[in-house]
Amino acid sequence: MAGCAMTTVSLALAQANGPAGTQVAQVFSGGTIRDIRVEGTQRIEPSTVRSYLTVQPGDRFDPAKIDESLKALFATGLFADIQLKREGDSLVVAVQENPIINRIAFEGNRRIETEQLEKEIQLRPRVVYTRTRVQSDVQRILDIYRRQGRFAATVEPKVIKLDQNRVDLVFEIGEGARTGVRAINFVGNERFSAGTLRENIQTRETAWWRFLTSEDSYDPDRVNYDRELLRRFYLKEGYADFRVVSAVAELTPEKEDFIITFTVEEGERYKFGKVDIKSNLKALDPEQLRGTLLTKEGNWYNAQEVEDTINKLTNAVGDLQYAFVDVRPQITRNRDTQTIDITYEINEGPRVFVERIDITGNVRTLDKVIRREMLVAEGDPFSATKLKRSEQRIKDLDFFERVQVTSQEGSAPDRSVVAVDIQEKSTGEIAVGAGYSTTDGPLADFSIRERNLLGKGQDLRFGATVSKRRQEYDISFTEPYFLDRDLSAGFDLFRVTRNYQNEASYNEKNNGFALRMGYPLSDRLRQRLYYQLQGTTISNVPTAASIYVQEQVGSRVTSLVGQEITYDARNSRLDPTEGFFVRVQTDAAGLGGAARYLRTKIGGGVYIPVFSNDWVLSTSAEIGYIVGLGKDVALNDRFFIGGDTLRGFRTAGIGPRDLRTSDALGGKEYARGSVEMSFPLGLPEDFGIKGYGFTDVGTLAKSGISGDPKVADERSLRLSVGTGVSWKSPFGPIRVDFAIPILKESYDRKEIFRFSFGTRF
């Protein structure tokens, strides 16, 4: 064939039809490839190009093989254009290389940090630029914004050509407004109003007061979770046949908001029928477990109670030294009588052990900070109950926005992998505050705190509070796991000045430090030991003050050692709704210093959910006693009751008092208790407004002063009833209490209205 003959082939060679395609195929048919010449390469070696070809010198010209070679070269992603040509017996491969990315930049991103976007995209500097990869990264960036509820976001990639076949890639981002939720509608709901159902899902309708939350922006994952929340709500209310038919989100014509519509089928409401326990374990009498059942025959069916009963049975059987237990509810649904019979069948569970614990999502927090809160370790028997409690312990650290502990299949049937997925939140605080309280009047405070110092879980704080009646400065540090053991250690430095002129006609100044440590005695039992050294000065006592207050003027040093032991069985330390705690505290002063006394406090509380976790009945009680060792107890070491500790009465409003001057003298023994019901007020949950009804009771006596008829020291009970409202406002917590004393003495100081407000910004 003549040397000047030349034909170009494209990717469509093998698909060409008609006379033209036949002519191209004929050109690449017949003859032998003498050599292969590569043209147009800059960075890539010609030998690299030849390595992708499916033909080599000595092979025959084959249209199918030529087509395969072309496809193989395009598949590398290295080339923007490729042409295969025949020049006589030579195969010419002419390529145009894709450029190399010199730099990647983002413009217009204010809501999401550049570092976060760089982690999400696949392209990197010094990587080959291809349109496919760019479009893939554009979609990734859009997905990030959509997860934040910004469905109107736009991303336009711009390419800036440089020399040496290099380019700068710039993603121009239009973030757009957050796409809100204009309305949440329900179809098919007859038993519950749309308002009730909206309160039981996580997504919220857009409103001006939700500017500090993202729950009113559209999130497909959140809507899927809402389906599950609706199912749980109906199953808890007895609707065992309930299902969510569909959840549809429609974008409004102006593309600013979504309208979400849930279509549901409620079904009939069921009651518990026969409830029984069956045990397949030897020597285990199921009757001894009947007291743990929460599900009662005749009550409305409640799926949550079934789950809680399973956990209680598992724990109870585990306490009887059965390590591997499997409790399964056998459910029989009687549609005619609308009852559900349940038999809790107790079997020996599979011997499953924890193979490993995987922790994801922690960028700053060290793994060991999370692992030490786990109640199971690698090699331990698997326990779903312990995993649930471990999840709550990690949440109680208050380091994370989200905590989810799940189990997955391990490398063998008797192995389980525990997955801990977390999302960190900011634990550093620089706070400036202003507010008002009935006790202190106008106040301002400043604090710098890091609750997760260097990701090690350490707590470091400096604080200052200044008000009309109190000035307080303190520095504190806590290491929760000293020497990598479950042993907390810390110190406090403080300087506190208080004005007690209204209560007892004196000012008090305290300067000192404290050392403390704590350790567990069991899973829920913990002890704390501490030492405190402080200097106290009583001053500014007017001549018209009580003679018993004037005797206290001067300075003294207190050297004190103490311990506190706490048994805590609450479901949460941060916001308990169920469980109880008991606390015993004892102090001994006299190892140096001027003060000599023994002091004891015993207290506790119980939390009971009523109707639901929104209605919580809480009771608390505390008693205290202090006795001097060789000398009387100083005024500043005595107990004072009132204000926050006994609503309806002022601070130091009850107890021993000098009737001539109305100065409170404090007491050596006290007892107080409270019963309180917290409940919703029917307002949207995001308002953070709760109502309270309470009754407080208390007594304070034994001032140590005898023989003076002008000193009132009655051991009578005081009692008050009241109501209150609290609001977790964007500007800080606000609480208002109204309390009326029912039982009181004539010399007591009442306080009907109590208000506190604080903000940090």
C-alpha positions in Angstrom: 0.0 0.0 0.0 1.3 3.5 -0.8 3.0 5.3 2.0 0.9 8.4 1.7 -2.3 6.6 2.4 -3.8 7.8 5.7 -7.1 7.1 7.5 -8.3 8.4 11.0 -10.4 6.1 13.2 -12.7 7.2 16.0 -14.2 5.4 19.0 -17.2 4.6 16.9 -15.2 2.5 14.4 -16.7 -0.8 15.5 -20.2 0.7 15.5 -20.0 2.3 12.0 -22.8 1.3 9.6 -23.3 1.9 6.0 -20.8 2.5 3.2 -18.6 4.9 5.1 -18.1 2.5 8.0 -17.4 -0.3 5.6 -14.7 1.9 3.9 -13.0 2.6 7.2 -13.0 -1.0 8.2 -11.5 -1.9 4.8 -8.6 0.6 5.4 -7.7 -1.1 8.6 -8.0 -4.5 7.1 -5.2 -6.4 5.5 -1.5 -6.1 5.9 0.8 -6.3 8.9 1.6 -3.6 11.4 5.3 -2.9 10.8 5.7 -0.3 13.7 3.6 1.8 16.1 4.4 5.5 16.4 3.1 7.7 19.2 2.6 11.4 18.8 1.6 14.3 21.1 2.8 13.0 24.4 4.3 15.4 26.9 4.5 13.9 30.4 3.6 10.3 29.5 6.2 8.0 28.0 5.3 6.6 24.5 6.0 3.1 25.9 3.2 3.7 28.4 0.8 4.5 25.6 1.8 1.4 23.7 1.3 -0.8 26.8 -2.4 -0.1 26.7 -2.8 -1.1 23.0 -4.1 -4.6 22.2 -2.1 -4.8 19.0 1.7 -4.9 18.7 4.2 -4.7 15.7 3.9 -7.9 13.7 0.1 -8.2 14.3 -2.3 -7.9 11.4 -4.4 -4.8 11.0 -7.7 -5.8 12.6 -10.5 -3.2 12.9 -11.9 -4.9 16.1 -8.5 -4.9 17.8 -7.9 -1.2 16.8 -11.3 -0.4 18.3 -10.4 -2.2 21.5 -7.1 -0.3 21.7 -8.9 3.0 21.3 -11.3 2.2 24.1 -8.5 1.0 26.4 -6.7 4.3 25.9 -9.8 6.4 26.7 -10.4 4.2 29.8 -7.2 5.3 31.4 -8.5 8.9 31.8 -5.1 10.3 30.8 -6.2 11.7 27.4 -8.6 14.3 26.3 -8.5 13.2 22.7 -7.1 10.2 20.8 -6.8 9.5 17.1 -5.6 6.3 15.5 -4.2 6.6 11.9 -2.7 4.3 9.4 0.2 5.5 7.3 1.2 2.6 5.1 2.2 -0.2 7.4 2.6 2.1 10.4 0.0 2.6 13.1 0.1 6.2 14.3 -1.4 7.0 17.8 -2.0 10.8 18.1 -3.0 11.8 21.7 -3.8 14.9 23.5 -3.1 14.6 27.2 -5.5 15.7 29.9 -4.0 18.5 31.9 -2.6 18.2 35.4 -4.3 20.0 38.2 -2.0 22.6 39.7 -4.3 24.0 42.4 -7.9 23.5 43.6 -9.8 26.5 45.1 -13.3 27.2 46.4 -15.1 30.5 46.2 -18.3 31.6 47.8 -18.3 29.0 50.6 -19.1 30.7 53.8 -21.2 28.1 55.6 -18.8 25.2 55.1 -15.1 25.4 55.7 -12.7 24.9 52.8 -10.9 22.1 54.7 -14.2 20.1 54.9 -14.8 20.5 51.2 -11.3 19.4 50.4 -11.8 16.2 52.4 -14.9 15.3 50.5 -13.8 15.7 46.9 -11.7 13.1 45.1 -9.6 15.5 42.9 -6.3 16.7 44.3 -3.4 18.9 43.0 -1.0 17.0 40.7 -3.8 14.6 39.7 -5.0 14.3 36.1 -7.9 16.5 35.3 -11.0 14.9 33.7 -14.5 16.2 33.2 -16.0 13.0 34.7 -14.1 13.5 38.0 -15.0 17.1 38.1 -18.7 16.4 37.7 -18.5 13.7 40.3 -16.9 16.2 42.8 -19.6 18.8 41.9 -22.2 16.3 42.9 -20.3 15.6 46.2 -20.2 19.2 47.1 -24.0 19.6 46.3 -24.7 16.6 48.6 -22.8 18.2 51.4 -24.9 21.4 51.1 -28.1 19.3 50.8 -27.3 17.6 54.1 -27.3 21.1 55.6 -30.7 21.8 54.1 -29.4 24.0 51.2 -31.1 22.5 48.2 -30.8 25.7 46.2 -27.0 25.6 46.3 -25.2 25.7 42.9 -21.6 24.7 42.0 -19.9 25.8 38.8 -16.4 24.5 38.0 -14.1 26.9 36.3 -10.8 25.9 34.6 -7.9 28.3 34.4 -5.3 27.1 31.8 -1.6 27.4 32.7 1.6 26.6 30.9 3.0 23.1 30.6 -0.5 21.7 30.2 -1.5 22.6 33.8 -4.8 24.0 35.1 -6.2 25.6 38.2 -9.6 24.3 39.1 -12.0 26.7 40.9 -15.4 25.6 42.2 -17.6 28.7 42.3 -20.3 28.0 44.9 -23.6 29.7 45.3 -24.7 28.5 48.7 -28.3 29.8 48.5 -30.7 30.1 51.4 -31.4 27.1 53.6 -34.4 25.2 52.2 -37.0 25.2 55.0 -40.1 23.1 55.6 -43.1 25.2 54.9 -45.6 22.6 56.1 -45.8 19.1 57.5 -49.1 17.4 56.6 -50.6 14.0 57.6 -53.1 11.9 55.6 -55.0 9.1 57.2 -54.6 10.1 60.9 -57.9 9.9 62.8 -56.8 9.0 66.3 -54.2 11.8 66.8 -54.2 15.3 65.5 -51.6 16.6 63.1 -50.2 18.8 65.9 -49.6 15.8 68.1 -47.9 13.9 65.4 -45.7 16.9 64.6 -44.5 16.9 68.2 -43.4 13.3 67.9 -41.1 13.7 64.9 -37.8 15.4 64.6 -38.4 17.6 61.5 -40.1 20.9 62.3 -41.9 23.5 60.3 -40.0 26.7 59.6 -40.6 29.4 62.2 -38.7 32.5 63.2 -37.9 31.2 66.7 -36.0 28.2 65.3 -33.1 30.3 64.0 -30.7 28.5 66.4 -31.6 25.0 65.1 -31.5 23.2 61.8 -34.4 20.9 62.5 -36.7 23.1 60.3 -34.6 22.5 57.2 -35.3 19.7 54.9 -33.2 16.6 55.3 -34.1 13.3 53.5 -32.3 11.2 56.2 -34.2 13.0 58.9 -37.5 12.4 57.2 -36.7 8.7 57.0 -36.0 8.8 60.7 -39.3 10.5 61.2 -41.0 7.5 59.7 -39.5 5.4 62.4 -40.4 7.9 65.1 -44.1 7.8 64.0 -44.0 4.0 64.1 -42.6 4.0 67.6 -45.2 6.5 68.8 -48.2 4.5 67.5 -46.8 1.2 68.8 -46.4 2.9 72.2 -50.0 3.9 72.1 -51.2 0.5 71.2 -51.7 0.6 67.5 -49.9 -2.6 66.6 -51.0 -2.6 62.9 -49.7 0.9 62.2 -47.6 1.6 59.2 -46.4 4.7 57.2 -47.6 4.2 53.7 -45.4 7.0 52.2 -43.4 10.1 53.1 -43.4 12.6 50.2 -41.4 15.8 50.1 -42.4 18.3 47.4 -40.4 21.5 46.5 -42.5 24.6 46.3 -42.6 26.3 42.9 -40.3 29.1 44.0 -37.8 26.4 45.2 -37.5 27.9 48.7 -39.3 25.4 50.9 -40.5 21.8 51.0 -44.0 20.5 51.9 -43.8 17.1 53.5 -46.8 14.8 53.5 -46.9 11.6 55.6 -49.6 9.1 54.6 -50.4 6.7 57.4 -52.6 3.7 58.2 -53.4 3.6 61.9 -55.2 0.4 62.3 -57.0 -0.7 65.5 -55.9 -0.2 69.1 -54.9 -3.2 71.1 -54.7 -4.1 74.7 -52.4 -6.6 76.5 -54.0 -10.0 76.8 -52.5 -12.9 78.6 -48.9 -12.1 79.8 -46.7 -15.1 80.8 -43.1 -16.1 81.3 -41.6 -19.4 80.0 -38.2 -20.5 81.0 -36.1 -23.2 79.2 -33.2 -22.8 81.6 -32.6 -25.5 84.2 -33.3 -24.6 87.8 -34.8 -21.2 86.9 -38.3 -20.7 88.2 -40.1 -18.1 86.0 -42.4 -17.2 88.8 -39.6 -15.4 90.7 -39.3 -13.1 87.7 -42.9 -12.1 87.5 -42.4 -9.0 89.5 -40.1 -7.5 86.8 -42.9 -7.5 84.2 -44.0 -4.0 83.1 -46.7 -5.3 80.8 -50.0 -5.9 82.6 -53.1 -7.7 81.2 -55.8 -5.3 80.4 -53.5 -2.3 79.8 -53.2 -0.7 76.4 -50.5 -2.4 74.3 -47.1 -0.5 74.5 -44.2 -1.7 72.5 -41.8 0.3 74.6 -42.9 -1.5 77.7 -42.3 -4.8 76.0 -38.7 -3.7 75.1 -38.2 -2.4 78.7 -39.5 -5.7 80.1 -37.1 -7.7 78.0 -34.2 -5.6 79.3 -35.3 -6.0 82.9 -35.7 -9.8 82.5 -32.3 -10.0 80.9 -30.7 -8.1 83.8 -32.6 -10.1 86.4 -31.6 -13.5 84.9 -28.1 -12.2 84.6 -28.0 -11.3 88.3 -28.8 -15.0 88.9 -25.5 -15.9 87.3 -26.8 -16.9 83.8 -24.2 -15.2 81.5 -25.8 -15.9 78.1 -29.5 -15.3 78.0 -31.9 -14.7 75.1 -35.3 -13.3 76.0 -37.8 -13.4 73.1 -41.4 -12.2 73.2 -43.8 -14.7 71.6 -46.7 -12.5 70.4 -50.1 -13.7 69.5 -52.4 -11.1 68.0 -56.1 -11.6 68.5 -57.8 -9.4 66.0 -61.3 -10.4 67.1 -60.8 -9.3 70.7 -58.2 -6.7 69.8 -55.8 -8.1 72.4 -52.2 -9.2 72.2 -51.0 -12.2 74.2 -47.3 -12.1 75.1 -45.1 -15.0 76.4 -41.6 -14.0 77.3 -39.5 -17.1 76.5 -36.2 -17.3 78.2 -33.6 -19.4 76.5 -29.9 -19.9 76.8 -28.5 -17.4 74.4 -25.7 -18.0 71.9 -22.2 -17.7 73.4 -21.2 -14.4 71.7 -18.2 -12.4 72.6 -17.0 -8.9 71.7 -14.4 -9.3 69.0 -13.5 -5.6 68.8 -14.8 -2.1 69.3 -14.6 0.3 66.3 -14.9 4.0 67.0 -15.6 6.4 64.1 -16.3 10.1 63.9 -13.9 11.3 66.6 -11.6 13.8 65.0 -10.2 15.5 68.2 -11.3 13.2 71.0 -8.9 10.3 71.7 -10.2 6.8 71.4 -9.4 6.0 75.0 -11.7 8.7 76.3 -14.6 6.9 74.6 -13.4 3.4 75.3 -13.1 3.9 79.0 -16.9 4.7 79.1 -17.7 1.3 77.6 -18.9 -1.3 80.0 -17.7 -4.1 77.7 -14.2 -4.7 76.3 -12.7 -7.0 73.6 -13.2 -10.5 74.8 -16.1 -9.9 77.1 -19.4 -11.6 76.7 -21.7 -9.6 74.5 -24.5 -7.8 76.4 -27.1 -5.6 74.7 -28.0 -4.0 78.0 -24.4 -3.0 78.7 -24.1 -1.5 75.3 -27.2 0.6 75.9 -25.8 1.9 79.2 -22.4 2.5 77.5 -24.1 4.7 75.0 -25.7 6.7 77.7 -22.4 7.0 79.6 -20.8 8.4 76.4 -23.7 10.8 75.9 -23.3 12.0 79.5 -19.8 13.2 78.7 -21.5 16.0 76.8 -18.7 16.0 74.3 -20.7 14.8 71.3 -23.7 16.0 69.2 -24.6 12.4 68.3 -23.7 9.0 69.8 -24.8 5.7 68.4 -23.6 2.3 69.6 -24.6 -0.7 67.5 -23.5 -4.3 67.1 -22.5 -6.0 63.8 -21.5 -9.5 62.8 -17.9 -10.5 63.5 -15.5 -12.8 61.8 -17.2 -15.8 63.2 -20.8 -16.7 64.4 -19.7 -16.3 68.1 -18.0 -12.9 67.5 -19.6 -9.5 67.5 -18.2 -6.1 66.5 -19.3 -3.1 68.5 -19.5 0.1 66.4 -19.4 3.4 68.1 -20.4 6.2 65.8 -20.1 9.8 67.2 -20.3 13.3 66.0 -18.2 15.8 68.0 -19.4 19.2 69.1 -17.6 22.2 70.4 -16.5 21.8 74.0 -14.6 25.0 74.4 -16.4 28.0 75.9 -15.5 31.7 76.1 -18.6 33.1 77.8 -19.6 36.6 78.8 -22.8 36.7 80.7 -25.3 39.1 82.2 -28.5 38.4 84.1 -30.5 38.9 87.2 -31.6 36.7 90.1 -33.6 37.4 93.2 -30.7 36.3 95.4 -27.9 38.2 93.8 -29.6 41.0 91.9 -28.0 42.1 88.6 -24.9 40.0 87.8 -22.2 39.6 85.2 -19.9 36.7 84.6 -17.0 35.7 82.4 -15.5 32.3 82.0 -13.1 30.4 79.8 -13.5 26.7 79.8 -12.5 23.6 77.8 -14.3 20.5 78.9 -12.3 18.2 76.6 -8.8 19.6 76.8 -6.5 18.3 74.0 -9.1 15.6 73.3 -8.2 13.9 76.6 -11.5 14.6 78.4 -9.8 17.0 80.9 -11.7 19.9 82.2 -10.0 23.3 82.7 -12.0 26.4 83.7 -11.4 30.0 84.8 -14.4 31.9 85.9 -15.4 35.2 87.4 -18.8 36.4 88.6 -19.6 39.8 89.8 -23.0 41.0 91.2 -24.3 43.4 93.7 -24.0 40.8 96.5 -21.4 38.4 95.3 -17.9 38.4 93.7 -16.4 35.1 92.9 -13.2 34.1 91.1 -12.1 30.5 90.6 -9.8 28.2 88.6 -10.4 24.5 88.4 -8.9 21.5 86.7 -10.1 17.9 86.5 -8.4 14.8 85.1 -11.2 12.2 84.9 -8.8 9.3 84.4 -5.7 9.9 86.5 -2.8 7.6 85.6 -5.1 6.0 83.0 -7.3 4.5 85.7 -10.9 5.2 86.6 -9.6 7.7 89.1 -10.6 11.4 88.8 -8.3 14.0 90.3 -8.4 17.8 90.3 -7.9 21.0 92.2 -9.8 24.3 92.8 -8.5 27.8 93.6 -11.1 30.2 94.7 -11.8 33.7 96.1 -15.4 34.4 97.0 -16.9 37.5 98.6 -20.6 37.5 99.7 -22.8 40.2 101.0 -25.2 38.8 103.7 -26.3 42.2 105.1 -30.0 41.5 104.3 -29.9 38.1 105.9 -27.5 38.4 108.9 -25.8 41.8 108.8 -22.3 40.8 107.7 -20.0 40.2 104.8 -18.0 37.1 104.2 -14.8 36.6 102.3 -13.3 33.1 101.5 -9.9 32.4 99.9 -8.5 29.0 99.5 -7.9 25.8 97.5 -9.2 22.3 97.4 -7.8 18.9 96.2 -10.1 16.1 95.2 -10.2 12.6 93.8 -12.9 10.1 93.0 -13.1 6.4 92.1 -15.8 3.8 91.5 -16.7 1.2 94.2 -19.0 -0.6 91.8 -20.8 0.1 88.5 -23.1 2.7 90.0 -21.4 3.4 93.3 -18.7 6.1 93.4 -16.8 7.8 96.2 -15.1 11.2 96.2 -12.4 12.3 98.7 -11.3 15.9 99.1 -9.2 18.3 101.2 -9.9 22.0 101.5 -8.0 24.8 103.1 -9.6 28.2 103.3 -9.4 31.4 105.2 -12.6 33.1 106.1 -13.1 36.7 107.2 -16.3 38.1 108.7 -16.5 41.9 108.4 -18.7 45.0 108.0 -20.9 44.1 110.9 -22.9 47.2 112.0 -23.2 48.0 115.7 -27.0 47.5 115.4 -26.4 43.9 114.4 -27.2 40.9 116.6 -24.6 40.5 119.4 -24.2 36.9 118.2 -23.2 38.1 114.8 -20.8 40.7 116.2 -19.0 37.9 118.1 -18.1 36.3 114.8 -16.1 39.3 113.5 -12.5 38.4 112.5 -10.6 35.9 110.4 -10.1 32.1 110.9 -8.6 29.2 108.9 -10.5 26.0 108.2 -8.6 22.8 107.3 -11.1 20.2 106.2 -11.1 16.6 104.9 -14.2 15.0 103.6 -15.7 12.3 101.5 -18.9 11.8 99.4 -20.3 8.5 98.3 -23.0 8.4 95.7 -25.1 5.6 94.3 -26.6 6.9 91.0 -29.2 4.8 89.1 -30.7 7.6 87.0 -31.1 7.1 83.3 -29.1 10.3 82.6 -27.0 12.6 84.7 -27.7 15.6 82.4 -31.5 15.3 82.1 -32.9 12.5 84.2 -36.4 11.2 83.7 -36.2 7.9 85.5 -34.2 6.3 88.3 -32.9 7.4 91.6 -29.7 8.5 93.5 -28.5 8.5 97.1 -25.7 10.6 98.4 -23.9 10.6 101.8 -21.3 13.4 102.6 -19.2 13.7 105.7 -16.7 16.4 106.5 -14.2 16.7 109.4 -12.5 20.1 110.2 -9.7 20.3 112.7 -6.5 19.0 111.0 -4.9 22.4 111.6 -6.8 25.7 111.5 -9.2 27.2 114.0 -12.5 25.3 113.0 -13.3 22.0 114.8 -16.4 20.2 113.7 -18.0 17.1 112.1 -20.6 17.6 109.4 -22.8 15.0 107.7 -25.4 15.3 104.9 -27.6 12.5 103.6 -29.8 13.1 100.5 -31.3 11.5 97.5 -33.9 11.8 94.8 -36.3 9.7 92.7 -37.5 10.4 89.1 -40.6 8.7 87.8 -42.0 9.2 84.3 -45.8 9.8 84.3 -47.8 9.4 81.1 -44.6 9.9 79.1 -41.1 11.2 79.5 -42.6 14.7 79.1 -44.3 14.4 82.5 -41.7 13.6 85.2 -42.5 13.3 88.9 -39.4 14.0 91.0 -38.9 13.8 94.7 -35.8 14.7 96.7 -34.9 14.8 100.4 -31.9 15.8 102.5 -30.9 16.0 106.1 -27.8 17.5 107.6 -26.1 17.7 111.0 -23.0 19.5 112.3 -21.5 19.2 115.7 -18.6 21.2 117.2 -15.5 19.4 118.6 -14.5 21.2 121.7 -15.9 24.6 120.6 -19.1 26.0 119.1 -19.7 25.9 115.4 -18.9 29.3 113.8 -21.7 31.3 112.1 -20.3 30.7 108.5 -20.2 26.9 109.0 -23.8 26.6 110.1 -26.7 25.6 107.7 -29.0 28.2 106.2 -32.2 27.2 104.4 -34.4 29.2 102.0 -34.4 30.6 98.5 -33.6 27.8 96.0 -33.5 25.3 98.9 -36.9 26.1 100.2 -39.1 28.1 97.8 -41.6 30.4 99.3 -39.0 31.7 101.8 -36.1 34.1 101.3 -32.5 33.0 101.4 -31.8 32.2 105.1 -35.5 32.9 105.5 -36.3 30.2 108.1 -34.5 28.8 111.2 -33.0 30.4 114.3 -33.2 34.2 114.3 -32.5 37.1 116.7 -35.9 38.7 117.1 -34.3 42.0 118.1 -32.5 42.6 114.8 -34.1 39.9 112.5 -30.6 38.5 111.8 -30.5 34.9 110.8 -28.2 32.8 113.1 -28.1 29.5 111.2 -28.7 26.1 112.6 -26.8 22.8 113.2 -29.4 20.5 111.9 -31.9 20.6 109.1 -34.2 18.5 107.0 -35.8 19.4 103.7 -37.7 17.7 100.9 -39.4 18.5 97.7 -42.0 16.9 95.4 -42.1 18.4 91.9 -44.0 17.5 88.7 -42.6 18.9 85.4 -44.9 18.9 82.4 -45.3 20.4 78.9 -47.5 23.5 78.4 -48.8 22.5 75.0 -46.4 24.7 73.2 -44.0 23.5 70.5 -41.2 21.4 72.0 -38.5 23.6 70.4 -39.7 26.5 72.6 -38.0 24.7 75.5 -40.8 25.8 77.8 -41.9 23.6 80.7 -44.3 24.0 83.6 -43.8 22.9 87.2 -45.9 22.2 90.2 -44.1 21.7 93.5 -44.3 21.3 97.2 -41.3 22.1 99.4 -41.0 21.3 103.1 -38.1 21.9 105.5 -37.0 22.7 109.0 -33.8 24.2 110.5 -33.0 24.5 114.2 -30.4 24.3 117.0 -28.4 27.5 116.8 -26.4 26.6 120.0 -27.7 29.7 121.8 -29.7 29.0 124.9 -31.3 31.0 127.6 -32.1 34.1 125.4 -35.8 34.5 125.0 -35.2 36.9 122.1 -33.7 34.1 120.0 -36.3 32.1 118.1 -35.2 28.5 117.6 -38.2 26.4 116.7 -37.9 22.9 115.2 -41.3 23.3 113.4 -41.9 22.3 109.8 -42.3 24.9 107.1 -44.2 24.0 104.0 -44.9 25.8 100.7 -46.7 25.0 97.5 -46.2 26.7 94.2 -45.9 26.6 90.4 -43.2 27.7 88.0 -42.2 28.0 84.4 -38.8 27.5 82.9 -37.6 28.5 79.4 -34.4 27.4 77.7 -34.3 30.6 75.7 -31.7 31.5 73.0 -30.5 34.2 75.5 -30.0 31.8 78.4 -32.1 29.9 81.0 -35.0 31.7 82.5 -37.1 30.4 85.4 -40.0 32.0 87.3 -41.4 30.5 90.5 -44.5 31.5 92.5 -44.7 29.9 96.0 -47.0 30.4 98.9 -45.9 29.4 102.4 -48.6 27.2 104.1 -46.8 26.4 107.3 -44.6 29.1 108.7 -43.5 31.0 111.8 -44.2 34.6 112.3 -40.6 35.6 112.2 -39.8 33.8 108.9 -39.1 35.9 105.8 -41.3 35.0 102.9 -40.6 35.3 99.2 -43.7 34.7 97.0 -42.0 35.4 93.6 -38.6 34.2 92.5 -37.0 35.0 89.2 -33.7 34.1 87.6 -32.3 35.0 84.2 -28.9 34.6 82.7 -27.4 34.8 79.2 -24.1 34.1 77.6 -23.0 35.3 74.2 
